[in-house]
Amino acid sequence: MKLNYKREKVNEEVVSQTYESYDFFRNDNVKSSFLKLKLNVCDLNPALIAKCVIGTEQDFIGLMNRARDYTKTLKKACSNENELLEMFRECVFGYYVLSPLVKDKKVSDIKILGYNKVVVKAEGKRFETNVSFLDEADYEAWLKRFLRRNRVSMDNALIHFTDRVGDNDCYLRIDVEMDNVTSTEIANVHIRKMPKKKLTWDYLKENKMIDDEGISYIQNRVRAGYGFLISGRGGSGKSTLLNQMLDEIPFNESVLVSQESDELYSDIHPQIQFEHTLEDKGIELEDELRLGLLQDIDNFVIGEIKGGEALYVFTTALSTGARFFGTIHSNDARSSVTRLAQCAKYISDYPMATLEEMLGFIPFVLIHLSSFSIDEIVEIKGFDERKKCLIYHQVYRKDEV
């Protein structure tokens, strides 16, 4: 067979690598003692566990005292009783076998695709892991306890929420596809870790997202009144960069941040109000933006643009003199504008050219990232009336450096 084609560069890493994590069960002796404790205090009385998971502090204390009493009957309990009790607490009230991954600072994403199929993203790379639940029943029981503890209805097939107290260092954004919508008939869970302590510019430099010149450029443009649209794939660092930029907005300007998950925050800016959606109450990003237009807002920020909320960026926020910051999924900087206009058209009949023209009303910067690194920075310099298209200026492109 003779084929006339140009061979493309391909990913040579076909075989998956394993990310070795600290073993939750420590050793066989600890595991044996834990399984007896779990069986006799947790598994034999699921009604009691269900009550304690969503109960009062007294319910929690009572269950832990019961567990402590049982450990004293174990002949081969681990040398440190507190270690065994901590394992029990994590099993019933925490992340159980996932706890070492949740605590691992290198890990940004955890996915459960089966009881013995847990994969992660660590330092920007994807791995399999040595982490496993005991069996399918063990995984299903933990998931039910976990959702109940977070007061999430298991009647929904698709579940989205943020755990703000499950870890000391990170907020945990949780997405669950229940077993009735997965082809494997096994519930899938995705955990995204978001540091509670905001990353610094120095951290972003050390991890090769940006350099000193790039930081200076962004700080200048934010303070000079430019709007920003940050694009990239999931996990590329969009929200991390936007979160850092919030603190660069002048403190005498008001800001409204609307988001589905509590990813964006500021501990220092005095004029920012943060809001999140309530899907079960029918409160969407569009509703929050519409109300924000009645308030004294200088800057509108959308955590992630996926639908009709984009229309309010074009027709209201930008046209009232306010500026806009947001993130969106796209393949490069320029196509993020097309993607933004497409989202606006979900709930409008505006022509694409008309929507794009509105982005020329204020100075605007497009930033595209991949693998936690800035690939491209483009500025919008206005709208060409004759050609009916935006005028772009390339500020930076990684492959041209």
Secondary structure, DSSP 8 states (H G I E B T S, - for coil): --------------S--EE----TT-SHHHHHHHHHHIIIIIIT-HHHHHHHHTS-HHHHHHHHHHHHHHHTT-TT--S-HHHHHHHHHHHHHS-GGGHHHHH-TTEEEEEEEETTEEEEEETTEEEEES---SSHHHHHHHHHHHHHHTT--TT-SEEEEEESSS-SSEEEEEEEE-TTTSTTSS-EEEEEEEESS---HHHHHHTTS--HHHHHHHHHHHHTT-EEEEEESTTSSHHHHHHHHHTTS-TTS-EEEEESSS----SS-TTEEEEE-BGGGTB-HHHHHHHHTTS--SEEEES---STTHHHIIIIIGGGT-EEEEEE--SSHHHHHHHHHHHHHTT----HHHHHHHTTSS-EEEEEEETTEEEEEEEEEEEETTTTEEEEEEEEEGGG-
